[in-house]
């Protein structure tokens, strides 16, 4: 999995390149174990010509074999020890260069972990885990971006599929579909014209009803005017009588106070006489206030009764006018819906004509859909491989998380130990 190249383009102008090799640390190819043997292999040495004696072609010192299979004859028939060592070193170097970068990194990490001390091994594992943690974060972001891009691409592909299916249906049933749209246009046009005529009649009735209601309201205003005038006068008289009553009541209260003060004195008789006069004036004012209130209630009742009669007479016309207004709104909406249906049918008819007249466009779309489906399949494969890489990186990055926790714990222990030693 690590050695596969998943950098497969999504297609023209659909995706960017995702270089997975940037996620793997660069590792130099392994050098031959025996440097002296390799250097000796590069220089020609004198040796017996075995090829001339046994019938095999001699292996050139300047061109080492690229595989163990090619080197087998020379080894089998007694090639010199230096040449065999050089051949094995060259094969090892050649094999290292052909290995995927992930495998080389794993092997180098394994060699370093074998050669170091336990502390250096732990530190190396921690570094590798941190690298894996960083890789998992980057791969996770890349995967989200690719999945979002795949979703957008899939939506476009679905739309193209629907259009292709519609075009193929039109090509197969053009005459039936064209006749269907023509029938829709004709029927809706007839209904729209009828709704328009009905709307014109309703609006005419609405205008006539509104004028009749205005005339009736003018007549009713003339009938109500005398009652409104009488009601206004009664309200004024009642208010004046009420004010007079309050004034007389204040005078009565003052006369009563004066009589109480004059009791047992020479002015007692005069105060009593004045109190009697003031009491009589207050009683007359109270009577006038009550009469004015009764007159106001009577005028108010007469006005309310006439007003109710007027409203009852106007109510039918008001309801008619409201109904006509609602009918007019419904007819307007119906006319608009029919107009929209006619416009849509005409556009559909024109589209059918275009598809039928230019079938090559449908063929081009069919090829484009097939190409996009292949691109979508490759995108799915890339995302699946990236998910596997991400899962592997997450697995390896868990060591880094536990290692960080361990380091924090060790630091805390060291700090506690330092403070404990310092306190002694």
Secondary structure, DSSP 8 states (H G I E B T S, - for coil): -TTS------STTT-----GGGGS--------S-HHHHHHHHS------HHHHHS-----TTS--SSHHHHHHHHHTT--HHHHHHHHHHHHHHHHHHS-HHHHHHHHHHHHHHHS-HHHHHHHHHHHHHHHHHHHHHHHHHHHHHHHHHHHHHHHHHHHHHHHHHHHHHHHSHHHHHHHHHHHHHHHHHHHHHHHHHHHHHHHHHHHHHHHHHHHHHHHHHHHHHHHHHHHHHHHHHHHHHHHHHHHHHHHHHHHHHHHHHTTSTTHHHHHHHHHHHHHHHHHHHHHHHHHHHHHHHHHHHHHHHHHHHHHHHHHHHHHHHHHHHHHHHHHHHHHHHHHHHHHHHHHHHHHHHHHH-HHHHHHHHHHHHHHHHHHHHHHHHHHHHHHHHHHHHHHHHHHHHHHHHHHHHHHHHHHHHHHHHT-
